[in-house]
Amino acid sequence: MSLCIGKFSSAHRLSSANGKIRNMARARDWLKSTFDPNKDIEINKIFKLAVKHKASDIHLQVDRPPVLRIRGNLKELEMPPIAEGQMVDLTFPMMDQRNLDIFIATARGLFQGRDLQG
């Protein structure tokens, strides 16, 4: 099963006019992991539905409900659309510090030289 995430948050949404990232404050919140292997996190509900329906993929995109790929067909879950802040709240808790560091290193190019640490 794969997880596809689009438009991760407003901090990642590129302005078509100048290519700059809007709302950098949100990115600074991501420097320290809150991962706890003993805590049941919100995104597990979506994972459990995916397993139950034998989905091959989970698609998460801001302003859309979660979508499962089941036997090649995309099916929207009967859930409200995911708001920008909710996307962070859904996905951030599953990243341990190692994965968060990889995310920051990989995303650094998206932030066009702006310091995520500052």
N, CA and C atoms as an extended XYZ file, in Angstrom:
354
Properties=species:S:1:pos:R:3:atomname:S:1:resname:S:1:resid:I:1 pbc="F F F"
N         0.850       -1.164        0.000 N   MET     1
C         0.000        0.000        0.000 CA  MET     1
C         0.899        1.230        0.000 C   MET     1
N         0.514        2.219       -0.755 N   SER     2
C         1.286        3.466       -0.771 CA  SER     2
C         0.415        4.629       -0.323 C   SER     2
N         1.076        5.655        0.177 N   LEU     3
C         0.408        6.862        0.642 CA  LEU     3
C         0.881        8.015       -0.215 C   LEU     3
N        -0.039        8.684       -0.895 N   CYS     4
C         0.284        9.831       -1.742 CA  CYS     4
C        -0.287       11.079       -1.078 C   CYS     4
N         0.567       12.065       -0.870 N   ILE     5
C         0.122       13.292       -0.208 CA  ILE     5
C         0.319       14.458       -1.156 C   ILE     5
N        -0.734       15.212       -1.390 N   GLY     6
C        -0.658       16.383       -2.256 CA  GLY     6
C        -0.969       17.637       -1.482 C   GLY     6
N        -0.332       18.751       -1.883 N   LYS     7
C        -0.573       20.039       -1.221 CA  LYS     7
C        -0.497       19.864        0.282 C   LYS     7
N         0.661       19.463        0.763 N   PHE     8
C         0.845       19.072        2.156 CA  PHE     8
C         0.311       20.091        3.133 C   PHE     8
N         0.566       21.349        2.911 N   SER     9
C         0.002       22.400        3.758 CA  SER     9
C         0.217       23.735        3.076 C   SER     9
N        -0.307       24.771        3.675 N   SER    10
C        -0.118       26.093        3.093 CA  SER    10
C         1.355       26.454        3.045 C   SER    10
N         2.162       25.879        3.919 N   ALA    11
C         3.599       26.164        3.887 CA  ALA    11
C         4.242       25.594        2.641 C   ALA    11
N         3.605       24.626        2.018 N   HIS    12
C         4.156       24.004        0.821 CA  HIS    12
C         3.487       24.476       -0.458 C   HIS    12
N         2.413       25.236       -0.343 N   ARG    13
C         1.710       25.675       -1.547 CA  ARG    13
C         2.503       26.794       -2.206 C   ARG    13
N         2.906       26.569       -3.428 N   LEU    14
C         3.703       27.558       -4.145 CA  LEU    14
C         2.798       28.608       -4.760 C   LEU    14
N         3.205       29.822       -4.678 N   SER    15
C         2.497       30.906       -5.336 CA  SER    15
C         2.846       30.854       -6.818 C   SER    15
N         1.859       30.803       -7.665 N   SER    16
C         2.131       30.730       -9.101 CA  SER    16
C         2.762       32.013       -9.613 C   SER    16
N         2.559       33.123       -8.910 N   ALA    17
C         3.093       34.403       -9.371 CA  ALA    17
C         4.605       34.492       -9.214 C   ALA    17
N         5.135       34.080       -8.067 N   ASN    18
C         6.564       34.285       -7.856 CA  ASN    18
C         7.317       33.054       -7.374 C   ASN    18
N         6.654       31.939       -7.216 N   GLY    19
C         7.325       30.709       -6.805 CA  GLY    19
C         7.755       30.688       -5.355 C   GLY    19
N         7.363       31.655       -4.564 N   LYS    20
C         7.742       31.702       -3.153 CA  LYS    20
C         6.740       30.899       -2.316 C   LYS    20
N         7.222       30.390       -1.212 N   ILE    21
C         6.360       29.661       -0.298 CA  ILE    21
C         5.617       30.647        0.593 C   ILE    21
N         4.315       30.401        0.763 N   ARG    22
C         3.522       31.213        1.669 CA  ARG    22
C         3.455       30.523        3.032 C   ARG    22
N         3.303       31.297        4.079 N   ASN    23
C         3.084       30.794        5.427 CA  ASN    23
C         4.228       29.919        5.925 C   ASN    23
N         5.423       30.491        6.006 N   MET    24
C         6.596       29.739        6.437 CA  MET    24
C         6.550       29.361        7.910 C   MET    24
N         5.756       30.030        8.701 N   ALA    25
C         5.724       29.740       10.130 CA  ALA    25
C         5.371       28.281       10.386 C   ALA    25
N         4.500       27.712        9.579 N   ARG    26
C         4.085       26.326        9.774 CA  ARG    26
C         5.264       25.370        9.625 C   ARG    26
N         6.173       25.633        8.695 N   ALA    27
C         7.326       24.765        8.472 CA  ALA    27
C         8.208       24.710        9.708 C   ALA    27
N         8.320       25.804       10.429 N   ARG    28
C         9.165       25.838       11.627 CA  ARG    28
C         8.605       24.952       12.736 C   ARG    28
N         7.322       24.649       12.685 N   ASP    29
C         6.712       23.764       13.680 CA  ASP    29
C         7.144       22.312       13.500 C   ASP    29
N         7.758       21.983       12.393 N   TRP    30
C         8.049       20.596       12.051 CA  TRP    30
C         9.445       20.132       12.429 C   TRP    30
N        10.207       20.898       13.167 N   LEU    31
C        11.607       20.550       13.422 CA  LEU    31
C        11.782       19.456       14.461 C   LEU    31
N        10.843       19.295       15.361 N   LYS    32
C        10.942       18.269       16.395 CA  LYS    32
C         9.775       17.306       16.261 C   LYS    32
N        10.110       16.040       16.158 N   SER    33
C         9.089       15.006       16.005 CA  SER    33
C         8.287       14.830       17.291 C   SER    33
N         6.997       14.548       17.117 N   THR    34
C         6.130       14.209       18.245 CA  THR    34
C         5.750       12.735       18.198 C   THR    34
N         6.463       11.974       17.376 N   PHE    35
C         6.168       10.555       17.182 CA  PHE    35
C         6.213        9.790       18.504 C   PHE    35
N         5.173        8.991       18.731 N   ASP    36
C         5.109        8.113       19.894 CA  ASP    36
C         4.565        6.776       19.404 C   ASP    36
N         5.413        5.716       19.388 N   PRO    37
C         4.973        4.430       18.839 CA  PRO    37
C         3.823        3.798       19.614 C   PRO    37
N         3.567        4.256       20.830 N   ASN    38
C         2.488        3.688       21.640 CA  ASN    38
C         1.177        4.453       21.530 C   ASN    38
N         1.198        5.555       20.795 N   LYS    39
C         0.007        6.394       20.674 CA  LYS    39
C        -0.754        6.049       19.393 C   LYS    39
N        -2.069        5.902       19.515 N   ASP    40
C        -2.911        5.673       18.338 CA  ASP    40
C        -3.170        7.030       17.695 C   ASP    40
N        -2.667        7.215       16.480 N   ILE    41
C        -2.787        8.515       15.823 CA  ILE    41
C        -3.983        8.535       14.874 C   ILE    41
N        -4.449        9.727       14.588 N   GLU    42
C        -5.670        9.940       13.804 CA  GLU    42
C        -5.613        9.278       12.420 C   GLU    42
N        -4.456        9.318       11.765 N   ILE    43
C        -4.365        8.770       10.414 CA  ILE    43
C        -4.555        7.249       10.397 C   ILE    43
N        -4.407        6.612       11.565 N   ASN    44
C        -4.627        5.162       11.631 CA  ASN    44
C        -6.046        4.779       11.225 C   ASN    44
N        -7.008        5.672       11.445 N   LYS    45
C        -8.388        5.392       11.025 CA  LYS    45
C        -8.453        5.220        9.506 C   LYS    45
N        -7.734        6.067        8.797 N   ILE    46
C        -7.711        5.974        7.332 CA  ILE    46
C        -6.957        4.716        6.908 C   ILE    46
N        -5.837        4.418        7.563 N   PHE    47
C        -5.081        3.200        7.255 CA  PHE    47
C        -5.943        1.953        7.470 C   PHE    47
N        -6.704        1.918        8.565 N   LYS    48
C        -7.553        0.756        8.858 CA  LYS    48
C        -8.642        0.587        7.803 C   LYS    48
N        -9.224        1.700        7.337 N   LEU    49
C       -10.217        1.623        6.261 CA  LEU    49
C        -9.582        1.097        4.979 C   LEU    49
N        -8.356        1.543        4.700 N   ALA    50
C        -7.657        1.088        3.499 CA  ALA    50
C        -7.412       -0.420        3.549 C   ALA    50
N        -6.992       -0.913        4.688 N   VAL    51
C        -6.757       -2.357        4.840 CA  VAL    51
C        -8.080       -3.112        4.719 C   VAL    51
N        -9.111       -2.621        5.375 N   LYS    52
C       -10.431       -3.264        5.341 CA  LYS    52
C       -10.944       -3.403        3.907 C   LYS    52
N       -10.727       -2.368        3.092 N   HIS    53
C       -11.228       -2.373        1.711 CA  HIS    53
C       -10.190       -2.866        0.701 C   HIS    53
N        -9.057       -3.361        1.214 N   LYS    54
C        -7.983       -3.895        0.378 CA  LYS    54
C        -7.500       -2.869       -0.656 C   LYS    54
N        -7.317       -1.638       -0.195 N   ALA    55
C        -6.855       -0.569       -1.075 CA  ALA    55
C        -5.361       -0.707       -1.344 C   ALA    55
N        -4.967       -0.352       -2.545 N   SER    56
C        -3.540       -0.375       -2.877 CA  SER    56
C        -2.885        0.975       -2.593 C   SER    56
N        -3.672        2.056       -2.559 N   ASP    57
C        -3.142        3.402       -2.360 CA  ASP    57
C        -4.107        4.228       -1.522 C   ASP    57
N        -3.528        5.192       -0.829 N   ILE    58
C        -4.295        6.216       -0.123 CA  ILE    58
C        -3.837        7.557       -0.687 C   ILE    58
N        -4.779        8.362       -1.150 N   HIS    59
C        -4.463        9.690       -1.677 CA  HIS    59
C        -5.008       10.731       -0.712 C   HIS    59
N        -4.118       11.598       -0.223 N   LEU    60
C        -4.526       12.689        0.666 CA  LEU    60
C        -4.172       13.999       -0.001 C   LEU    60
N        -5.147       14.884       -0.089 N   GLN    61
C        -4.927       16.187       -0.700 CA  GLN    61
C        -5.750       17.220        0.051 C   GLN    61
N        -5.155       18.380        0.276 N   VAL    62
C        -5.842       19.470        0.957 CA  VAL    62
C        -7.102       19.839        0.183 C   VAL    62
N        -8.159       20.111        0.928 N   ASP    63
C        -9.468       20.515        0.402 CA  ASP    63
C       -10.207       19.404       -0.324 C   ASP    63
N        -9.792       18.155       -0.100 N   ARG    64
C       -10.504       17.000       -0.663 CA  ARG    64
C       -10.580       15.921        0.405 C   ARG    64
N       -11.620       15.101        0.377 N   PRO    65
C       -11.661       13.973        1.313 CA  PRO    65
C       -10.588       12.951        0.930 C   PRO    65
N       -10.187       12.093        1.860 N   PRO    66
C        -9.246       11.029        1.509 CA  PRO    66
C        -9.824       10.148        0.401 C   PRO    66
N        -8.947        9.633       -0.450 N   VAL    67
C        -9.343        8.785       -1.571 CA  VAL    67
C        -8.557        7.481       -1.485 C   VAL    67
N        -9.252        6.360       -1.671 N   LEU    68
C        -8.613        5.049       -1.713 CA  LEU    68
C        -8.634        4.524       -3.141 C   LEU    68
N        -7.567        3.846       -3.537 N   ARG    69
C        -7.563        3.136       -4.817 CA  ARG    69
C        -7.877        1.675       -4.505 C   ARG    69
N        -9.036        1.241       -4.971 N   ILE    70
C        -9.513       -0.121       -4.718 CA  ILE    70
C        -9.715       -0.809       -6.059 C   ILE    70
N        -8.943       -1.861       -6.292 N   ARG    71
C        -8.986       -2.604       -7.562 CA  ARG    71
C        -8.896       -1.663       -8.764 C   ARG    71
N        -8.012       -0.680       -8.662 N   GLY    72
C        -7.765        0.245       -9.763 CA  GLY    72
C        -8.701        1.436       -9.835 C   GLY    72
N        -9.735        1.458       -9.019 N   ASN    73
C       -10.697        2.560       -9.037 CA  ASN    73
C       -10.504        3.465       -7.831 C   ASN    73
N       -10.615        4.773       -8.053 N   LEU    74
C       -10.504        5.733       -6.966 CA  LEU    74
C       -11.861        5.924       -6.302 C   LEU    74
N       -11.877        5.812       -4.969 N   LYS    75
C       -13.122        5.966       -4.226 CA  LYS    75
C       -12.907        6.955       -3.086 C   LYS    75
N       -13.659        8.064       -3.121 N   GLU    76
C       -13.593        9.052       -2.040 CA  GLU    76
C       -14.226        8.474       -0.790 C   GLU    76
N       -13.577        8.664        0.341 N   LEU    77
C       -14.163        8.250        1.604 CA  LEU    77
C       -15.243        9.252        2.002 C   LEU    77
N       -16.243        8.771        2.704 N   GLU    78
C       -17.316        9.648        3.162 CA  GLU    78
C       -16.843       10.373        4.411 C   GLU    78
N       -15.956       11.313        4.175 N   MET    79
C       -15.361       12.131        5.228 CA  MET    79
C       -15.298       13.551        4.708 C   MET    79
N       -15.243       14.528        5.605 N   PRO    80
C       -15.110       15.907        5.135 CA  PRO    80
C       -13.748       16.128        4.479 C   PRO    80
N       -13.641       17.148        3.638 N   PRO    81
C       -12.343       17.475        3.041 CA  PRO    81
C       -11.307       17.777        4.127 C   PRO    81
N       -10.054       17.507        3.819 N   ILE    82
C        -8.961       17.738        4.756 CA  ILE    82
C        -8.501       19.190        4.620 C   ILE    82
N        -8.597       19.935        5.695 N   ALA    83
C        -8.116       21.324        5.708 CA  ALA    83
C        -6.588       21.323        5.766 C   ALA    83
N        -5.988       22.468        5.442 N   GLU    84
C        -4.525       22.559        5.405 CA  GLU    84
C        -3.890       22.169        6.731 C   GLU    84
N        -4.388       22.717        7.823 N   GLY    85
C        -3.834       22.391        9.134 CA  GLY    85
C        -4.044       20.934        9.508 C   GLY    85
N        -5.181       20.375        9.099 N   GLN    86
C        -5.460       18.975        9.379 CA  GLN    86
C        -4.471       18.049        8.683 C   GLN    86
N        -4.009       18.440        7.496 N   MET    87
C        -3.054       17.603        6.774 CA  MET    87
C        -1.787       17.430        7.604 C   MET    87
N        -1.322       18.511        8.182 N   VAL    88
C        -0.148       18.448        9.051 CA  VAL    88
C        -0.470       17.585       10.271 C   VAL    88
N        -1.626       17.825       10.872 N   ASP    89
C        -2.012       17.079       12.069 CA  ASP    89
C        -2.172       15.583       11.788 C   ASP    89
N        -2.579       15.222       10.580 N   LEU    90
C        -2.717       13.813       10.208 CA  LEU    90
C        -1.370       13.141        9.961 C   LEU    90
N        -0.497       13.821        9.253 N   THR    91
C         0.721       13.170        8.774 CA  THR    91
C         1.937       13.365        9.667 C   THR    91
N         2.038       14.495       10.345 N   PHE    92
C         3.227       14.790       11.142 CA  PHE    92
C         3.450       13.791       12.280 C   PHE    92
N         2.426       13.383       13.022 N   PRO    93
C         2.665       12.489       14.159 CA  PRO    93
C         3.245       11.113       13.795 C   PRO    93
N         3.176       10.715       12.539 N   MET    94
C         3.721        9.397       12.189 CA  MET    94
C         5.196        9.458       11.790 C   MET    94
N         5.793       10.661       11.777 N   MET    95
C         7.204       10.795       11.416 CA  MET    95
C         8.067       10.818       12.669 C   MET    95
N         8.943        9.805       12.803 N   ASP    96
C         9.915        9.866       13.888 CA  ASP    96
C        10.980       10.900       13.506 C   ASP    96
N        11.917       11.162       14.393 N   GLN    97
C        12.883       12.234       14.133 CA  GLN    97
C        13.709       11.962       12.879 C   GLN    97
N        14.089       10.713       12.649 N   ARG    98
C        14.873       10.370       11.459 CA  ARG    98
C        14.096       10.720       10.189 C   ARG    98
N        12.830       10.314       10.116 N   ASN    99
C        12.019       10.610        8.938 CA  ASN    99
C        11.739       12.102        8.805 C   ASN    99
N        11.549       12.771        9.912 N   LEU   100
C        11.339       14.214        9.866 CA  LEU   100
C        12.582       14.914        9.333 C   LEU   100
N        13.758       14.478        9.783 N   ASP   101
C        15.011       15.066        9.285 CA  ASP   101
C        15.159       14.850        7.782 C   ASP   101
N        14.791       13.652        7.309 N   ILE   102
C        14.830       13.365        5.864 CA  ILE   102
C        13.852       14.272        5.132 C   ILE   102
N        12.646       14.427        5.684 N   PHE   103
C        11.649       15.304        5.073 CA  PHE   103
C        12.176       16.726        4.951 C   PHE   103
N        12.763       17.234        6.032 N   ILE   104
C        13.287       18.605        6.024 CA  ILE   104
C        14.403       18.739        4.999 C   ILE   104
N        15.313       17.764        4.962 N   ALA   105
C        16.426       17.822        4.005 CA  ALA   105
C        15.916       17.766        2.572 C   ALA   105
N        14.916       16.951        2.332 N   THR   106
C        14.350       16.809        0.990 CA  THR   106
C        13.542       18.046        0.609 C   THR   106
N        12.810       18.586        1.555 N   ALA   107
C        11.938       19.735        1.283 CA  ALA   107
C        12.715       21.044        1.203 C   ALA   107
N        13.954       21.048        1.653 N   ARG   108
C        14.717       22.294        1.690 CA  ARG   108
C        14.722       22.994        0.330 C   ARG   108
N        14.792       22.250       -0.758 N   GLY   109
C        14.756       22.845       -2.092 CA  GLY   109
C        13.443       23.554       -2.366 C   GLY   109
N        12.360       23.066       -1.798 N   LEU   110
C        11.059       23.701       -1.986 CA  LEU   110
C        11.023       25.077       -1.321 C   LEU   110
N        11.816       25.245       -0.282 N   PHE   111
C        11.782       26.481        0.460 CA  PHE   111
C        12.743       27.524       -0.081 C   PHE   111
N        13.327       27.244       -1.251 N   GLN   112
C        14.107       28.210       -2.024 CA  GLN   112
C        15.141       28.948       -1.178 C   GLN   112
N        15.943       28.179       -0.433 N   GLY   113
C        17.036       28.762        0.323 CA  GLY   113
C        16.621       29.368        1.659 C   GLY   113
N        15.348       29.418        1.968 N   ARG   114
C        14.922       29.975        3.249 CA  ARG   114
C        15.217       28.948        4.329 C   ARG   114
N        15.688       29.386        5.452 N   ASP   115
C        16.107       28.498        6.519 CA  ASP   115
C        14.920       27.949        7.271 C   ASP   115
N        14.737       26.629        7.238 N   LEU   116
C        13.664       26.000        7.995 CA  LEU   116
C        13.937       26.068        9.489 C   LEU   116
N        15.190       26.179        9.854 N   GLN   117
C        15.545       26.175       11.266 CA  GLN   117
C        15.277       27.519       11.929 C   GLN   117
N        15.216       28.612       11.136 N   GLY   118
C        15.130       29.959       11.712 CA  GLY   118
C        13.776       30.321       12.082 C   GLY   118
